[in-house]
Amino acid sequence: MHTTSIRKRIISDPVHAKQSPEPAWLDLAALTEVEITSEDPGYPIDAAILSGMSKGWRAAVPGKQTIRLLFIQPQHIHLIHLNFQESSTNRTQEYVLRWSRGSSQSFMDIARQQWNFSPEGSTEELEDHVVELSGATVIELTITPDISNGTHFASLAEIRIA
C-alpha cells in the first residue's frame, strides 16, 4: 500500500495573534496624591488603586462623588481602565471622566457614560478608554451612582492608568 504525505503547516489563530500584551500600568500610589469627596473606612480608595486588593472603594455618604488623581509629575497617558460593580440593586449610574494639564485645572472631558446595573444580569461595567493625553497633571472621575435619586452610594472596584 502506498502512503502519501500531506503537506501541512500550523498557522496561528488570528484572534490570539492580535491580543496585546498587558499594558504598563502606572504605579498610582507612587505617582499621585488622591482627593476624594468621601470614603467608607471599610472601603478605602487604596483598594481601587492598588493592585491585588479586592474590595474596591465606596463613598461614605450617598449621592454624587469625585475622585481626583493629582500627578506629582505630568504624565503621558494612553489608557484608563475603570471597573464598576453592583450586584444588589437596579440603578442607572453616570460617570464623567476628565483630565487637566498644568496648574490651571481647566478640565477637558474624556467620557460621559451611563450604565444600567441589574442584579439579574448586568452587575459589572468595564470601561477601557484609549486616550492620548500628553502632560496630564489631573485625572478626575465624578460618579453619580443613581441618576434618578440620591440615596445610593458611589463605588469603584478598580482604576488603572497606563
C-alpha positions in Angstrom: 0.0 0.0 0.0 1.3 3.4 -1.0 1.3 6.2 1.7 1.1 9.8 0.6 2.4 12.5 2.8 0.1 15.6 3.2 1.8 18.9 3.1 0.7 21.0 6.1 1.8 23.7 8.4 0.5 25.2 11.7 -0.9 28.7 11.5 -1.6 31.0 14.3 -5.1 31.8 15.4 -5.8 35.4 14.2 -7.8 36.1 17.4 -4.9 35.1 19.7 -2.3 36.7 17.4 -3.9 40.1 17.8 -4.0 40.1 21.6 -1.9 42.9 23.0 0.4 42.4 25.9 -0.7 43.7 29.3 -0.4 47.5 29.5 2.4 49.0 31.5 0.2 50.3 34.3 1.4 53.3 36.2 2.1 53.0 39.9 -0.6 55.4 41.0 0.3 55.1 44.7 3.8 56.4 44.0 2.9 58.9 41.3 -0.2 60.6 42.6 -1.9 62.3 45.5 -5.6 61.4 45.7 -8.5 63.8 46.6 -11.9 62.2 47.3 -15.2 63.7 48.4 -15.9 60.9 50.9 -14.6 57.4 51.8 -16.2 54.5 53.7 -13.4 53.4 56.2 -14.1 49.7 55.2 -13.7 50.5 51.5 -10.8 53.0 51.2 -9.7 54.4 47.8 -6.5 52.4 48.2 -8.5 49.3 47.4 -9.4 50.6 44.0 -6.0 51.9 43.1 -3.6 49.2 44.5 -3.4 46.0 42.5 -4.4 42.8 44.3 -7.0 44.4 46.7 -10.5 43.0 46.1 -13.0 45.3 47.9 -12.6 48.5 45.9 -13.6 52.0 47.1 -17.0 53.1 48.4 -18.3 56.5 49.4 -19.2 57.2 53.0 -22.3 59.3 52.0 -24.9 58.8 49.2 -25.0 60.8 46.1 -22.5 62.3 43.6 -18.8 61.7 44.4 -15.5 62.8 42.9 -12.2 61.0 42.8 -9.2 63.2 41.7 -5.8 61.8 40.9 -3.2 64.6 41.1 0.1 63.5 39.4 3.3 64.6 41.1 4.9 64.9 37.7 3.0 65.4 34.4 2.3 62.0 32.7 1.7 60.8 29.2 -1.4 58.6 29.4 -2.6 56.1 26.8 -5.3 54.0 28.6 -7.7 54.5 31.5 -9.3 51.3 32.8 -12.4 51.5 35.1 -14.3 48.7 36.7 -17.6 49.3 38.5 -19.6 46.6 40.2 -23.1 46.5 41.6 -24.8 43.2 42.4 -27.6 44.2 44.8 -29.8 46.9 43.3 -31.2 48.2 40.0 -29.9 51.6 39.2 -28.6 53.8 36.3 -25.2 55.2 37.1 -23.4 58.0 35.3 -19.8 58.9 35.4 -17.8 61.7 33.9 -14.0 61.2 33.3 -12.0 64.4 32.7 -8.4 65.5 32.7 -6.3 68.6 33.1 -2.8 69.7 32.0 -0.8 72.2 34.1 -1.8 74.0 37.2 -4.8 75.9 35.8 -7.1 72.8 36.4 -9.2 73.7 33.4 -10.7 70.3 32.7 -11.4 68.6 29.4 -13.9 65.7 29.1 -12.7 62.3 28.1 -16.0 60.4 28.5 -19.5 60.7 29.9 -21.1 57.3 30.3 -24.3 55.8 31.7 -24.8 52.2 32.7 -27.8 50.3 33.9 -27.0 47.9 36.7 -29.3 44.9 37.3 -28.7 42.1 39.8 -30.4 39.7 37.4 -27.6 40.1 34.8 -25.7 43.4 34.4 -23.6 43.6 37.6 -20.3 44.8 36.2 -19.2 47.7 34.0 -15.7 47.5 32.5 -14.5 50.5 30.5 -11.2 51.0 28.7 -10.7 54.5 27.5 -7.9 54.7 24.9 -6.5 58.2 25.0 -3.5 60.3 24.1 -3.1 62.7 27.0 0.3 64.5 27.0 1.4 66.3 30.2 -1.6 65.2 32.2 -1.5 66.5 35.8 -5.0 65.5 36.9 -7.5 62.7 36.2 -10.9 63.3 37.7 -13.7 60.8 37.9 -17.2 62.0 39.0 -19.7 59.3 39.8 -23.5 59.8 40.1 -24.5 56.4 41.5 -28.2 56.7 40.5 -29.4 59.4 38.2 -33.0 59.1 39.4 -32.3 59.6 43.2 -29.6 60.4 45.6 -29.8 57.5 48.1 -27.2 55.2 46.6 -23.5 55.1 47.4 -20.9 55.5 44.7 -18.3 52.8 44.4 -15.4 51.9 42.2 -13.9 48.4 42.1 -10.7 49.4 40.2 -8.9 52.1 38.3 -5.8 51.5 36.3 -3.9 54.0 34.1 -1.2 53.3 31.5 
